[in-house]
Amino acid sequence: MKFRTGQEDSLNLDRDLASQVKELNNIESVVDLFQEALMSSCNKSFKKRHTTKITTKYKSVPWWTEELTLMRKRINALRRRYQRTTNNDELRESRKNRYHVEKTKYQAAIKREKIKSWKEYCNLTSDRNPWNAVYKIASNKAKRSQTLSTLQKPDGSITTDINETVTYMLDYLIAKDEEDSDSDYHKTIRTLTERPIQTTDDKEYMPEEIGNAIDAINCKKAPGEDGITSDIFQRAYKQFPNLINT
């Protein structure tokens, strides 16, 4: 009787997964599943450091949570995905609708955390000292930092309020996009941006090119948001070259 080694099992698994990927039409879902599987393997194999409360000390706002961070990353990814879809109108509209649905959930989560944080802050008032920051804010006695609210115009006049100041800054710093004032060069650029892209698709990458690109990744570079380092991905490629090349 002939027993199969672990390397043979890995090769057979690589071939099976590669053949299954070829039968699927949605390559993005395959990439997401592979990333989730790789992250799950790392979480089960590596030791994790126990984080302390010190890591959450330097938040930009007191109501921000890790869940909001993950939702924001997901919203940004969905927005980039639909904006980069230019050759398929139906797929672009579907991804756009999905982005708006997730964005609505994200905004609702932010509002919910704000209200929750404010209620917790108001409950800090004790019977022994009711004259704390909550009382000062409610009675409008809290000290406010002074900000620049006026600007001097080239004619020597001064803006009267913050709205006029902001409007003047926007008019001064941001150029106006008006077709009537376009030069011939700008008219050509505007026309080119409205035309659909008719260039031919690039040639498919060869397995040798993919392998060389993965081997050339600098191991000293910091990982991305998923925490997968370059050496982890290089080892994964050695185990599943057919799957990644597919």
FIKE-357651 format. One record per residue: residue number from 1; residue in one letter; x, y, z of N, C-alpha, C in turn. Coordinates in nm, 2 decimals. Atoms other than C-alpha are relative to their C-alpha. Layout:
residues N
SITE    i  aa      nX      nY      nZ     caX     caY     caZ      cX      cY      cZ
SITE  NUM   A       X       Y       Z       X       Y       Z       X       Y       Z
...
This chain:
residues 246
SITE    i  aa      nX      nY      nZ     caX     caY     caZ      cX      cY      cZ
SITE    1   M    0.09   -0.12    0.00    0.00    0.00    0.00    0.09    0.12    0.00
SITE    2   K   -0.08   -0.13    0.01    0.13    0.35   -0.09   -0.07    0.11    0.07
SITE    3   F    0.05   -0.11   -0.08    0.07    0.63    0.15    0.04    0.13   -0.07
SITE    4   R   -0.03   -0.13    0.05    0.04    0.99    0.03    0.06    0.09    0.10
SITE    5   T   -0.06   -0.10   -0.10    0.26    1.25    0.19   -0.08    0.13    0.01
SITE    6   G    0.07   -0.13   -0.02    0.15    1.59    0.31    0.02    0.09   -0.12
SITE    7   Q   -0.02   -0.08    0.12    0.31    1.75    0.01   -0.09   -0.04   -0.12
SITE    8   E    0.09    0.05    0.11    0.11    1.53   -0.23   -0.15    0.05    0.03
SITE    9   D    0.13   -0.05   -0.04   -0.21    1.62   -0.04   -0.01    0.15   -0.03
SITE   10   S    0.00   -0.15    0.02   -0.12    1.99   -0.07   -0.01    0.02   -0.15
SITE   11   L    0.00   -0.02    0.15   -0.06    1.96   -0.45   -0.14   -0.04   -0.05
SITE   12   N    0.13    0.04    0.05   -0.39    1.77   -0.50   -0.11    0.11    0.04
SITE   13   L    0.10   -0.10   -0.04   -0.58    2.03   -0.30    0.02    0.13   -0.08
SITE   14   D   -0.03   -0.12    0.09   -0.41    2.31   -0.50   -0.07   -0.02   -0.13
SITE   15   R    0.06    0.02    0.13   -0.52    2.15   -0.82   -0.16    0.00    0.00
SITE   16   D    0.15    0.01   -0.01   -0.88    2.09   -0.70   -0.05    0.15    0.02
SITE   17   L    0.05   -0.13   -0.02   -0.92    2.45   -0.58    0.02    0.09   -0.13
SITE   18   A   -0.02   -0.07    0.13   -0.77    2.59   -0.91   -0.11   -0.04   -0.10
SITE   19   S    0.11    0.04    0.09   -1.02    2.38   -1.11   -0.13    0.06    0.04
SITE   20   Q    0.13   -0.06   -0.04   -1.31    2.51   -0.90   -0.01    0.15   -0.03
SITE   21   V    0.00   -0.14    0.03   -1.20    2.87   -0.94   -0.03    0.03   -0.15
SITE   22   K    0.02   -0.02    0.14   -1.20    2.83   -1.32   -0.15   -0.01   -0.04
SITE   23   E    0.14    0.01    0.03   -1.57    2.74   -1.31   -0.08    0.11    0.05
SITE   24   L    0.08   -0.11   -0.05   -1.67    3.05   -1.12    0.02    0.12   -0.09
SITE   25   N   -0.01   -0.12    0.09   -1.74    3.38   -1.29    0.04    0.13    0.09
SITE   26   N   -0.03   -0.12   -0.08   -1.70    3.62   -0.99    0.14   -0.02    0.07
SITE   27   I   -0.13    0.01   -0.05   -1.33    3.65   -0.93    0.02    0.07    0.13
SITE   28   E   -0.02   -0.07   -0.13   -1.37    3.90   -0.65   -0.04   -0.08    0.12
SITE   29   S    0.04    0.08   -0.12   -1.56    3.66   -0.43    0.10   -0.11    0.03
SITE   30   V   -0.11    0.10   -0.02   -1.28    3.40   -0.48    0.11    0.07    0.07
SITE   31   V   -0.11   -0.07   -0.07   -1.02    3.66   -0.37   -0.04    0.02    0.14
SITE   32   D    0.05   -0.03   -0.13   -1.23    3.75   -0.07    0.01   -0.13    0.09
SITE   33   L    0.00    0.13   -0.07   -1.27    3.38    0.03    0.14   -0.04    0.03
SITE   34   F   -0.14    0.04   -0.02   -0.90    3.32   -0.02    0.07    0.08    0.11
SITE   35   Q   -0.05   -0.09   -0.11   -0.81    3.62    0.20   -0.05   -0.04    0.14
SITE   36   E    0.06    0.04   -0.13   -1.05    3.51    0.47    0.06   -0.13    0.05
SITE   37   A   -0.06    0.12   -0.04   -0.91    3.16    0.47    0.15    0.02    0.04
SITE   38   L   -0.14   -0.02   -0.04   -0.55    3.29    0.49    0.00    0.07    0.14
SITE   39   M    0.00   -0.07   -0.13   -0.64    3.52    0.78   -0.04   -0.10    0.11
SITE   40   S    0.04    0.10   -0.10   -0.82    3.24    0.96    0.11   -0.10    0.03
SITE   41   S   -0.11    0.09   -0.03   -0.52    3.01    0.92    0.11    0.07    0.09
SITE   42   C   -0.10   -0.07   -0.08   -0.29    3.28    1.06   -0.05    0.02    0.15
SITE   43   N    0.05   -0.02   -0.14   -0.52    3.35    1.36    0.01   -0.13    0.08
SITE   44   K   -0.01    0.13   -0.08   -0.52    2.98    1.45    0.14   -0.05    0.02
SITE   45   S   -0.14    0.05   -0.01   -0.15    2.93    1.40    0.09    0.09    0.08
SITE   46   F   -0.09   -0.09   -0.07    0.01    3.24    1.55   -0.06    0.04    0.13
SITE   47   K    0.04   -0.05   -0.13    0.01    3.36    1.90   -0.03    0.15   -0.01
SITE   48   K    0.04   -0.14    0.00   -0.17    3.69    1.96    0.04    0.07    0.13
SITE   49   R   -0.02   -0.08   -0.12   -0.07    3.96    2.20   -0.13    0.06    0.05
SITE   50   H    0.12   -0.05   -0.06   -0.33    4.06    2.44    0.01    0.16    0.01
SITE   51   T    0.00   -0.15   -0.01   -0.41    4.43    2.39   -0.06    0.05    0.13
SITE   52   T    0.05   -0.07   -0.12   -0.47    4.66    2.68   -0.08    0.12   -0.04
SITE   53   K    0.09   -0.12    0.02   -0.69    4.96    2.72    0.09    0.12   -0.04
SITE   54   I   -0.08   -0.11    0.04   -0.39    5.18    2.65   -0.01    0.02   -0.15
SITE   55   T    0.01   -0.01    0.14   -0.44    5.11    2.28   -0.11    0.09   -0.05
SITE   56   T    0.12   -0.08    0.03   -0.78    5.28    2.29    0.01    0.14    0.06
SITE   57   K   -0.01   -0.13   -0.08   -0.65    5.59    2.48    0.00    0.11   -0.10
SITE   58   Y   -0.02   -0.12    0.09   -0.57    5.81    2.18   -0.10    0.00   -0.12
SITE   59   K    0.10   -0.01    0.11   -0.90    5.81    1.99   -0.03    0.14   -0.03
SITE   60   S    0.03   -0.13    0.04   -0.99    6.11    1.79   -0.13    0.06    0.07
SITE   61   V    0.12   -0.04   -0.07   -1.34    6.13    1.95   -0.03   -0.11    0.10
SITE   62   P    0.03    0.10   -0.10   -1.47    5.95    2.26   -0.10   -0.11   -0.04
SITE   63   W    0.11    0.09    0.04   -1.76    5.78    2.08    0.05   -0.10   -0.11
SITE   64   W   -0.05    0.08    0.10   -1.54    5.61    1.82    0.03   -0.14    0.05
SITE   65   T   -0.02    0.14   -0.04   -1.53    5.23    1.83    0.07   -0.08   -0.11
SITE   66   E   -0.06    0.08    0.10   -1.35    4.95    1.65   -0.09   -0.05   -0.11
SITE   67   E    0.10    0.04    0.10   -1.67    4.85    1.48   -0.02    0.11   -0.10
SITE   68   L    0.01   -0.11    0.10   -1.69    5.19    1.32    0.12    0.01   -0.09
SITE   69   T   -0.12    0.00    0.08   -1.34    5.16    1.20   -0.01   -0.11   -0.11
SITE   70   L    0.02    0.11    0.10   -1.42    4.83    1.03   -0.10    0.04   -0.10
SITE   71   M    0.11   -0.05    0.09   -1.74    4.98    0.88    0.05    0.10   -0.10
SITE   72   R   -0.05   -0.11    0.08   -1.55    5.28    0.75    0.09   -0.06   -0.11
SITE   73   K   -0.08    0.07    0.10   -1.29    5.05    0.58   -0.08   -0.07   -0.11
SITE   74   R    0.09    0.07    0.10   -1.57    4.85    0.42   -0.07    0.10   -0.09
SITE   75   I    0.07   -0.10    0.08   -1.75    5.16    0.30    0.10    0.05   -0.11
SITE   76   N   -0.10   -0.05    0.09   -1.43    5.29    0.14    0.03   -0.10   -0.11
SITE   77   A   -0.02    0.10    0.10   -1.37    4.96   -0.03   -0.11   -0.02   -0.10
SITE   78   L    0.11    0.01    0.09   -1.72    4.94   -0.17   -0.01    0.12   -0.09
SITE   79   R    0.00   -0.12    0.09   -1.69    5.30   -0.30    0.10   -0.01   -0.11
SITE   80   R   -0.10    0.02    0.11   -1.37    5.23   -0.48   -0.04   -0.11   -0.10
SITE   81   R    0.04    0.11    0.09   -1.51    4.91   -0.62   -0.10    0.05   -0.11
SITE   82   Y    0.10   -0.05    0.10   -1.81    5.08   -0.78    0.05    0.11   -0.09
SITE   83   Q   -0.05   -0.11    0.08   -1.62    5.38   -0.90    0.09   -0.05   -0.11
SITE   84   R   -0.09    0.05    0.10   -1.37    5.17   -1.08   -0.07   -0.09   -0.10
SITE   85   T    0.08    0.08    0.10   -1.64    4.97   -1.26   -0.05    0.09   -0.11
SITE   86   T    0.03   -0.10    0.11   -1.66    5.16   -1.59   -0.05   -0.07   -0.13
SITE   87   N    0.04    0.07    0.13   -1.72    4.89   -1.86   -0.13   -0.08    0.01
SITE   88   N    0.13    0.08   -0.01   -2.04    4.73   -1.72   -0.09    0.09    0.08
SITE   89   D    0.10   -0.09   -0.07   -2.33    4.97   -1.64   -0.08   -0.07    0.10
SITE   90   E    0.08    0.07   -0.09   -2.54    4.71   -1.48    0.07   -0.04    0.13
SITE   91   L   -0.08    0.03   -0.11   -2.27    4.59   -1.25    0.04    0.13    0.08
SITE   92   R   -0.03   -0.13   -0.06   -2.17    4.95   -1.17   -0.12    0.05    0.09
SITE   93   E    0.12   -0.05   -0.07   -2.53    5.04   -1.07   -0.03   -0.09    0.12
SITE   94   S    0.02    0.10   -0.11   -2.55    4.72   -0.85    0.09    0.03    0.11
SITE   95   R   -0.10   -0.03   -0.10   -2.23    4.81   -0.67   -0.03    0.13    0.06
SITE   96   K    0.03   -0.13   -0.06   -2.34    5.17   -0.63   -0.11   -0.01    0.10
SITE   97   N    0.11    0.01   -0.09   -2.67    5.07   -0.47    0.05   -0.07    0.13
SITE   98   R   -0.05    0.07   -0.12   -2.48    4.83   -0.23    0.08    0.10    0.08
SITE   99   Y   -0.08   -0.09   -0.07   -2.24    5.11   -0.14   -0.09    0.10    0.08
SITE  100   H    0.09   -0.09   -0.06   -2.53    5.35   -0.06   -0.07   -0.06    0.12
SITE  101   V    0.06    0.07   -0.11   -2.70    5.09    0.16    0.09   -0.01    0.12
SITE  102   E   -0.10    0.02   -0.11   -2.39    5.02    0.36    0.04    0.14    0.06
SITE  103   K   -0.03   -0.13   -0.05   -2.32    5.39    0.39   -0.11    0.05    0.09
SITE  104   T    0.11   -0.04   -0.09   -2.67    5.45    0.54    0.02   -0.07    0.13
SITE  105   K   -0.02    0.07   -0.13   -2.60    5.18    0.80    0.12    0.06    0.08
SITE  106   Y   -0.12   -0.06   -0.06   -2.26    5.34    0.87   -0.03    0.13    0.07
SITE  107   Q    0.04   -0.13   -0.06   -2.41    5.68    0.93   -0.10   -0.02    0.12
SITE  108   A    0.09    0.03   -0.11   -2.68    5.53    1.15    0.08   -0.05    0.12
SITE  109   A   -0.09    0.05   -0.11   -2.41    5.35    1.36    0.07    0.12    0.06
SITE  110   I   -0.07   -0.12   -0.05   -2.22    5.68    1.40   -0.10    0.08    0.09
SITE  111   K    0.10   -0.08   -0.08   -2.54    5.86    1.52   -0.03   -0.07    0.13
SITE  112   R    0.04    0.08   -0.12   -2.62    5.57    1.76    0.12    0.01    0.11
SITE  113   E   -0.12   -0.01   -0.09   -2.26    5.58    1.91    0.01    0.14    0.07
SITE  114   K    0.00   -0.14   -0.05   -2.28    5.96    1.95   -0.10    0.02    0.12
SITE  115   I    0.10   -0.01   -0.11   -2.60    5.94    2.15    0.03   -0.08    0.12
SITE  116   K   -0.04    0.09   -0.11   -2.48    5.65    2.36    0.12    0.07    0.08
SITE  117   S   -0.11   -0.07   -0.07   -2.15    5.84    2.44   -0.05    0.12    0.08
SITE  118   W    0.05   -0.12   -0.07   -2.34    6.16    2.53   -0.08   -0.04    0.13
SITE  119   K    0.07    0.04   -0.12   -2.57    5.97    2.77    0.09   -0.05    0.11
SITE  120   E   -0.09    0.05   -0.10   -2.28    5.80    2.94    0.08    0.12    0.06
SITE  121   Y   -0.07   -0.12   -0.05   -2.10    6.14    2.97   -0.09    0.08    0.10
SITE  122   C    0.09   -0.07   -0.09   -2.41    6.30    3.13   -0.02   -0.07    0.13
SITE  123   N    0.01    0.08   -0.12   -2.43    6.02    3.38    0.12    0.01    0.09
SITE  124   L   -0.12   -0.01   -0.08   -2.09    6.11    3.51   -0.03    0.10    0.12
SITE  125   T    0.03   -0.10   -0.10   -2.25    6.39    3.72   -0.05   -0.08    0.13
SITE  126   S    0.03    0.07   -0.12   -2.26    6.27    4.08   -0.07    0.10    0.10
SITE  127   D    0.07   -0.08   -0.10   -2.46    6.39    4.38    0.09    0.10    0.08
SITE  128   R   -0.09   -0.08   -0.08   -2.15    6.53    4.55    0.05    0.12   -0.07
SITE  129   N   -0.05   -0.11    0.08   -2.04    6.75    4.27   -0.08    0.01   -0.13
SITE  130   P    0.08   -0.02    0.12   -2.31    6.85    4.03    0.05    0.11   -0.09
SITE  131   W   -0.05   -0.11    0.08   -2.11    7.15    3.90    0.12   -0.04   -0.09
SITE  132   N   -0.11    0.04    0.08   -1.89    6.96    3.66   -0.02    0.05   -0.14
SITE  133   A    0.00   -0.05    0.14   -1.84    6.99    3.28   -0.14   -0.01   -0.06
SITE  134   V    0.14    0.02    0.06   -2.20    6.87    3.20   -0.08    0.13    0.04
SITE  135   Y    0.07   -0.12   -0.05   -2.34    7.16    3.41    0.05    0.12   -0.08
SITE  136   K   -0.05   -0.11    0.07   -2.11    7.41    3.24   -0.04    0.01   -0.14
SITE  137   I    0.04    0.00    0.14   -2.20    7.30    2.89   -0.15    0.03   -0.01
SITE  138   A    0.14   -0.02    0.01   -2.57    7.30    2.97   -0.04    0.15    0.03
SITE  139   S    0.02   -0.14   -0.04   -2.55    7.65    3.13    0.08    0.10   -0.09
SITE  140   N   -0.08   -0.08    0.09   -2.33    7.78    2.85    0.11    0.08    0.07
SITE  141   K   -0.11   -0.06   -0.08   -2.05    7.86    3.09    0.14   -0.06   -0.03
SITE  142   A   -0.13    0.07    0.03   -1.78    7.64    2.93    0.08    0.10   -0.09
SITE  143   K   -0.09   -0.08    0.08   -1.48    7.82    2.79    0.02   -0.05   -0.14
SITE  144   R   -0.01    0.04    0.14   -1.46    7.81    2.42    0.13    0.06   -0.06
SITE  145   S   -0.13   -0.04    0.07   -1.14    7.83    2.21   -0.04    0.10   -0.11
SITE  146   Q    0.03   -0.10    0.10   -1.13    8.14    2.00    0.07   -0.04   -0.14
SITE  147   T   -0.04    0.03    0.14   -1.10    8.07    1.62    0.00    0.12   -0.09
SITE  148   L    0.00   -0.11    0.10   -1.02    8.29    1.33   -0.13    0.00   -0.08
SITE  149   S    0.13   -0.01    0.07   -1.36    8.41    1.19   -0.01    0.10   -0.11
SITE  150   T    0.00   -0.10    0.10   -1.26    8.70    0.97    0.13    0.00   -0.08
SITE  151   L   -0.11   -0.01    0.09   -1.03    8.76    0.68    0.00    0.14   -0.07
SITE  152   Q   -0.01   -0.12    0.07   -0.90    9.07    0.51    0.01   -0.02   -0.15
SITE  153   K    0.00    0.02    0.15   -0.98    9.09    0.13    0.10    0.09   -0.06
SITE  154   P   -0.10   -0.08    0.07   -0.74    9.24   -0.13   -0.04    0.15    0.00
SITE  155   D    0.04   -0.15    0.00   -0.95    9.57   -0.13    0.00    0.06    0.13
SITE  156   G   -0.01   -0.06   -0.13   -0.90    9.61    0.24   -0.12   -0.02    0.09
SITE  157   S    0.12    0.03   -0.08   -1.25    9.51    0.36    0.02   -0.12    0.07
SITE  158   I    0.00    0.11   -0.09   -1.31    9.26    0.63   -0.13   -0.08   -0.01
SITE  159   T    0.12    0.08    0.00   -1.55    8.96    0.62   -0.07    0.02    0.13
SITE  160   T    0.08   -0.03   -0.12   -1.83    9.01    0.86   -0.04   -0.12    0.09
SITE  161   D    0.03    0.12   -0.09   -1.91    8.65    0.98    0.07   -0.12   -0.06
SITE  162   I   -0.07    0.12    0.04   -1.79    8.30    0.95   -0.04   -0.06   -0.13
SITE  163   N    0.05    0.05    0.13   -2.01    8.21    0.65    0.06    0.08   -0.11
SITE  164   E   -0.06   -0.08    0.10   -1.87    8.50    0.45    0.15   -0.04   -0.01
SITE  165   T   -0.14    0.04    0.00   -1.52    8.39    0.55    0.03   -0.13   -0.07
SITE  166   V   -0.02    0.13    0.07   -1.56    8.03    0.44   -0.03    0.02   -0.15
SITE  167   T    0.04   -0.02    0.14   -1.73    8.14    0.12    0.12    0.07   -0.08
SITE  168   Y   -0.12   -0.07    0.07   -1.43    8.38    0.04    0.11   -0.10   -0.01
SITE  169   M   -0.11    0.10    0.01   -1.18    8.10    0.12   -0.02   -0.10   -0.11
SITE  170   L    0.03    0.09    0.10   -1.36    7.86   -0.11    0.02    0.06   -0.14
SITE  171   D   -0.01   -0.06    0.13   -1.38    8.11   -0.40    0.15    0.03   -0.03
SITE  172   Y   -0.14   -0.04    0.02   -1.01    8.20   -0.35    0.09   -0.13   -0.03
SITE  173   L   -0.09    0.12    0.00   -0.86    7.85   -0.31   -0.05   -0.10   -0.11
SITE  174   I    0.05    0.10    0.09   -1.09    7.64   -0.54   -0.03    0.07   -0.13
SITE  175   A    0.03   -0.05    0.13   -1.09    7.71   -0.91   -0.14   -0.04   -0.05
SITE  176   K    0.13    0.02    0.05   -1.43    7.74   -1.08    0.01   -0.09   -0.13
SITE  177   D    0.01    0.09    0.12   -1.52    7.47   -1.34   -0.11    0.05   -0.09
SITE  178   E    0.10   -0.05    0.09   -1.70    7.66   -1.60    0.04   -0.02   -0.15
SITE  179   E   -0.02    0.04    0.14   -1.73    7.54   -1.96    0.03    0.13   -0.09
SITE  180   D   -0.01   -0.12    0.09   -1.76    7.90   -2.10    0.15    0.05    0.01
SITE  181   S   -0.14   -0.05   -0.01   -1.40    7.98   -1.98    0.10   -0.10   -0.03
SITE  182   D   -0.10    0.10    0.04   -1.24    7.66   -2.11    0.08    0.05   -0.12
SITE  183   S   -0.09   -0.02    0.12   -0.94    7.69   -2.34   -0.02   -0.12   -0.09
SITE  184   D    0.01    0.11    0.09   -0.90    7.46   -2.64    0.05   -0.13    0.07
SITE  185   Y   -0.06    0.12   -0.06   -0.68    7.23   -2.43   -0.10   -0.06    0.10
SITE  186   H    0.09    0.05   -0.10   -0.94    7.21   -2.15   -0.13   -0.06   -0.07
SITE  187   K    0.11    0.05    0.07   -1.22    7.15   -2.40    0.03   -0.15   -0.05
SITE  188   T   -0.04    0.14    0.04   -1.02    6.85   -2.54    0.00   -0.10    0.12
SITE  189   I    0.00    0.09   -0.12   -0.97    6.71   -2.19   -0.14   -0.04    0.04
SITE  190   R    0.13    0.02   -0.04   -1.33    6.75   -2.11   -0.07   -0.10   -0.09
SITE  191   T    0.06    0.10    0.10   -1.43    6.56   -2.43    0.05   -0.14    0.02
SITE  192   L   -0.07    0.13   -0.02   -1.18    6.28   -2.36   -0.06   -0.07    0.12
SITE  193   T    0.05    0.06   -0.13   -1.32    6.22   -2.01   -0.14   -0.06   -0.02
SITE  194   E    0.14    0.05    0.02   -1.67    6.17   -2.15    0.00   -0.12   -0.10
SITE  195   R    0.00    0.11    0.10   -1.57    5.91   -2.41    0.03   -0.13    0.07
SITE  196   P   -0.03    0.13   -0.06   -1.57    5.54   -2.32    0.13   -0.05   -0.04
SITE  197   I   -0.13    0.05    0.02   -1.24    5.37   -2.30   -0.01   -0.12   -0.11
SITE  198   Q    0.01    0.10    0.11   -1.18    5.17   -2.63    0.14   -0.07   -0.01
SITE  199   T   -0.12    0.06    0.01   -0.83    5.05   -2.56   -0.01   -0.15    0.02
SITE  200   T    0.00    0.14   -0.01   -0.75    4.68   -2.59    0.05   -0.05    0.14
SITE  201   D   -0.04    0.06   -0.13   -0.71    4.46   -2.28    0.15   -0.04    0.00
SITE  202   D   -0.14    0.04   -0.01   -0.36    4.39   -2.16    0.01   -0.15   -0.01
SITE  203   K   -0.03    0.14    0.01   -0.21    4.05   -2.21   -0.01   -0.06    0.14
SITE  204   E    0.01    0.06   -0.12   -0.27    3.80   -1.94    0.14   -0.03    0.06
SITE  205   Y   -0.13    0.03   -0.06    0.01    3.75   -1.69    0.03   -0.15   -0.01
SITE  206   M   -0.05    0.14    0.00    0.22    3.44   -1.72    0.03   -0.04    0.14
SITE  207   P   -0.03    0.05   -0.14    0.27    3.22   -1.41    0.14    0.04    0.05
SITE  208   E   -0.13   -0.04   -0.04    0.64    3.30   -1.42    0.01    0.14    0.05
SITE  209   E    0.00   -0.14   -0.04    0.57    3.67   -1.40   -0.06    0.02    0.14
SITE  210   I    0.06   -0.01   -0.13    0.34    3.62   -1.10    0.09   -0.05    0.11
SITE  211   G   -0.09    0.05   -0.10    0.59    3.41   -0.92    0.12    0.09    0.03
SITE  212   N   -0.11   -0.10   -0.02    0.87    3.66   -0.98   -0.04    0.12    0.08
SITE  213   A    0.05   -0.12   -0.07    0.66    3.95   -0.86   -0.02   -0.03    0.15
SITE  214   I    0.02    0.04   -0.14    0.57    3.76   -0.54    0.13   -0.02    0.07
SITE  215   D   -0.13    0.02   -0.06    0.93    3.66   -0.47    0.07    0.13    0.02
SITE  216   A   -0.07   -0.13   -0.01    1.04    4.02   -0.52   -0.06    0.09    0.10
SITE  217   I    0.06   -0.08   -0.10    0.81    4.15   -0.25    0.10    0.02    0.12
SITE  218   N   -0.09   -0.03   -0.11    1.01    4.33    0.02   -0.06   -0.05    0.14
SITE  219   C    0.05    0.05   -0.13    0.97    4.14    0.35    0.00    0.10    0.11
SITE  220   K   -0.01   -0.10   -0.10    1.05    4.45    0.55   -0.12    0.10    0.00
SITE  221   K    0.11   -0.09    0.01    0.74    4.63    0.43   -0.11   -0.03    0.10
SITE  222   A    0.11    0.02   -0.10    0.45    4.68    0.67   -0.12   -0.07   -0.07
SITE  223   P    0.12    0.07    0.06    0.14    4.46    0.61   -0.11    0.10   -0.02
SITE  224   G    0.11   -0.08    0.02   -0.19    4.60    0.49   -0.10   -0.01    0.12
SITE  225   E    0.10    0.01   -0.10   -0.52    4.62    0.68   -0.03   -0.14    0.05
SITE  226   D    0.03    0.13   -0.04   -0.56    4.25    0.68    0.11   -0.06    0.09
SITE  227   G   -0.11    0.05   -0.09   -0.23    4.20    0.87    0.08   -0.11   -0.06
SITE  228   I   -0.08    0.11    0.07   -0.09    3.95    0.61    0.13    0.06   -0.05
SITE  229   T   -0.13   -0.05    0.04    0.28    4.01    0.57    0.04   -0.07   -0.13
SITE  230   S   -0.04    0.05    0.13    0.47    3.95    0.25    0.05   -0.15    0.01
SITE  231   D   -0.06    0.14   -0.01    0.65    3.63    0.38   -0.12   -0.10    0.02
SITE  232   I    0.11    0.09   -0.01    0.31    3.48    0.47   -0.06   -0.03   -0.13
SITE  233   F    0.06    0.02    0.14    0.18    3.54    0.12    0.10   -0.08   -0.09
SITE  234   Q   -0.09    0.08    0.08    0.50    3.40   -0.03   -0.01   -0.15    0.04
SITE  235   R    0.01    0.14   -0.04    0.46    3.08    0.18   -0.13   -0.06   -0.06
SITE  236   A    0.12    0.04    0.05    0.10    3.06    0.07    0.01   -0.03   -0.15
SITE  237   Y   -0.02    0.02    0.14    0.21    3.09   -0.29    0.07   -0.13   -0.03
SITE  238   K   -0.08    0.12    0.02    0.45    2.80   -0.25   -0.09   -0.12    0.02
SITE  239   Q    0.10    0.11   -0.02    0.16    2.58   -0.12   -0.11    0.00   -0.10
SITE  240   F    0.11   -0.01    0.09   -0.10    2.70   -0.37    0.03    0.08   -0.12
SITE  241   P   -0.04   -0.08    0.12    0.07    2.82   -0.69   -0.11    0.00   -0.11
SITE  242   N    0.10    0.01    0.10   -0.20    2.70   -0.92   -0.12    0.08    0.03
SITE  243   L    0.12   -0.08   -0.04   -0.48    2.86   -0.72    0.03    0.15   -0.02
SITE  244   I   -0.03   -0.14    0.01   -0.31    3.20   -0.71    0.02    0.04   -0.14
SITE  245   N   -0.02   -0.03    0.14   -0.20    3.19   -1.07   -0.13    0.00   -0.08
SITE  246   T    0.13    0.00    0.06   -0.56    3.11   -1.17   -0.07    0.14    0.01
